[in-house]
């Protein structure tokens, strides 16, 4: 058993790993997948329609734990799914939030589901504005993979013909609520787009998966699998091939190398026995999520790779990018005062979007380069958050809360940081995790360009709110801290030049031909779009490239 | 977008972060409120609740304060929803908040004795309300009473949180989270995109 050699070892079972596992297994390759946590049981580990009063702390969790909680998805309903054992550090004066779901399926269990394609405006951004470099591929090249992914997972949206947003194949969109139609009218007056988001939530049954029942609890786990996650959509297909061995509680430590410095397998910690175990394969796919993949590769030191495996460029861990998130504006819509309550929360926030409208014709039209998107939200939420700030008390206070319940709205920005030499991940020289493995150390600060987007968005969103007849009440004092969006990219960037990039255009590392990276770390930056659907499309493409390399004999089958 | 309602962000902001665990004793009104409200045939006599953090005297004040903030009127209020128990439990679980609540209640009693010659719970309901108005209404605020306003604001935040996370609070708002839908719900006002001409509410 100890000497068994698999075709491929895949680290991670989230979007990138899950797609690789399914694709490789269906091609007949023998796969051993390592996952740092356990399998979840939706009935126990997801919210499963429990209401706040069913919970000891009303869903807000024990105050003593809230200080340790990494992000809003890590809450009382799902707390057993998030990793709290493996620490990380930040460089002096810097902040980072790093929510990690180490359960099987990773963050796809709880993700936000917005699923816009990257476009040529993203891939060729450098040609347009002169900053950084272009991606080593075009939309035309990746488009068929997006199309296949959209079919696999089901994305609800409409064809929108936006220059920044290539259209795909969509299920019927979420229908607009009252607040959408009001804000849409405001956007029309201001001249910015307001459209159905691209939401991977099934508005009708799709590929054997049931339609959504619109309970609004998506980010605490779906009890019926009506939105894409790897445990519902991909892993069962891989398991049906009998080509998959999934090892859980297996925390990847480093990639093993052979006598030529090529990948030979993976060393991992069995978190149950706390023992180190080795597993061998003809090829290795790293898909542990951007920062963790860098950590594993940086920790994969050998005489061949003294600075981490496949790091002859010195770019491994560098170029960390993230989405700036923040509340660009908040207020309420007086038109809806006193109206009956309406199920506004049914997609848990991604029904509509204001897709990038800046710098579309002229890349230097604004005071910043590139662009951002905005997600509007509001209406009858599960909890009337506005009420905690209201004045007064008594029956009039109680009536006013009910009257205002349908009216609140807010605008959340999603803006990409620019690549920078000062934003990166390395290994902390002193701190180790409980298994003795050096932890990731984050170096990250928002750049001026993204902060200009933040200021710009505050102005535009306030204008939209007022144009919609709404009352503007304020903006977030500051953006959320880096890492909050869960959209980090860039630490194993893809490019044609082995001196400047960790992986080639297929996510295969330049230095180690049988080592592939299949998560967002291969992306050159965040763009204004979310990452998951692109991770899926790129991972599908990389996996098929890997399969082709097996067929061509570049990697020998086990 | 990493989906996230405004409500959850707000709720976490309000209740902040802190340390220390609590023994969970079980509730009388919580259990009462969640199991049997709306079912007139079932009469449950609540146990007597023993506060975990507050003294009996303090707890009586908390009970009265939450009742004043969200009263029982045409619909059930904070009392029926067991909000005082919620606050006691949350404060017992959260040492960072304990000093503020204890000093706030002590201060309120002292203020009551100083201005009206009686402890807060001994005042008539009308006296209690008029005593609290400068702390609860911005336009009645008086200079030099910032600490009182801060304490009342905290009490109001906890009351709102406790009430609107209870089943009674959900019903008060006809909270749509209680329901499922067979298709994505759509705005019913086809002819009025800007919603400038909606019929006034019934209530």
Interface residues (C-beta under 8 A of the other chain):
Chain A: X51 X52 X53 X54 X56 X57 X58 X59 X60 X62 X63 X64 X66 X67 X72 X73 X75 X111 X112 X113 X114 X173 X174 X175 X176 X177 X178 X180 X181 X182 X184 X185 X197 X203 X212 X213 X214 X215 X216 X217 X218 X219 X325 X330 X333 X335 X336 X337 X338 X339 X340 X341 X342 X343 X344 X345 X346 X347 X348 X349 X350 X351 X353 X375 X377 X378 X380 X381 X382 X383 X384 X385 X386 X387 X388 X390 X391 X392 X393 X394 X395 X397 X398 X399 X401 X402 X403 X405 X408 X410 X412 X414 X468 X469 X484 X485 X486 X487 X530
Chain B: X1 X2 X3 X4 X5 X6 X7 X8 X9 X10 X11 X12 X14 X15 X16 X17 X18 X19 X20 X21 X22 X24 X30 X33 X34 X68 X69 X70 X71 X73 X75 X77 X86 X90 X93 X94 X96 X97 X129 X132 X136 X137 X138 X156 X157 X160 X161 X162 X164 X165 X166 X167 X170 X172 X173 X174 X175 X176 X177 X178 X179 X180 X181 X182 X183 X184 X185 X186 X187 X188 X189 X193 X194 X195 X196 X198 X200 X201 X203
